[in-house]
Every structure is written in structure tokens, then in C-alpha cells.
Amino acid sequence: MGEQESGLAHGMHIHIRYFAALRETVGRADEDLELPAAADVAAARAALAERHPALAPLLGRCVAALNRAYVAPETALTAGDELVFIPPLGGGAPRDGTVEGGAPWQP
């Protein structure tokens, strides 16, 4: 089978890894994603939000790492890349001194 017949002439596959809330939302640690040949990180983010609508609000707050380096949304992707969206870290007490349920926070 030629490259044209396999569809690789018009697209590429990248590997997506999920952590924290993203992993919980999609119910898996990773998956492959097919994208157009000229796709960038922003296009991958949009494709994932379409594939997993519950990810959309989370992805908007994540930073991206491509092949273990932080990248901007306009960074071009190439076949075989590993893309990770890293959610913001959470924890600690809110600024008003309360915790979930409205109880005062105590160290």
C-alpha cells in the first residue's frame, strides 16, 4: 500500500498523554490522534476538545509540552510527536480562608 493510499500523505499521527484531571475526564492515560499534515498545537487542542467535549474547559487552562518541552500554541507538529497538556496545579486554601463546604481553613 502506498503512502497516498494509507492516508499518511495528507495527515499525521501524534501521541497524546493525559495527566491528572484530564486523565480522569477521558478515562485513559493516552491515545493517538490523527491530524492534518500542517497541524499545530492549537489544532490538536481543538481536535481533542471535539473528540472529548468534557475536556474543552480543562484544555483552555493547560500548558502544552511537545516531546518534553513547553511550547506555544502555534508550534508545528510532526508525525510521531508526543503532546501533553498539563493542567494547572491546585491545592492550598482559598484566599478567603475557607475550604470546600465553607468551613474555616486550619493549618
Order of alpha helices (4+ residues) and beta strands (2+ residues): alpha-beta-alpha-beta-alpha-alpha-beta-beta-beta
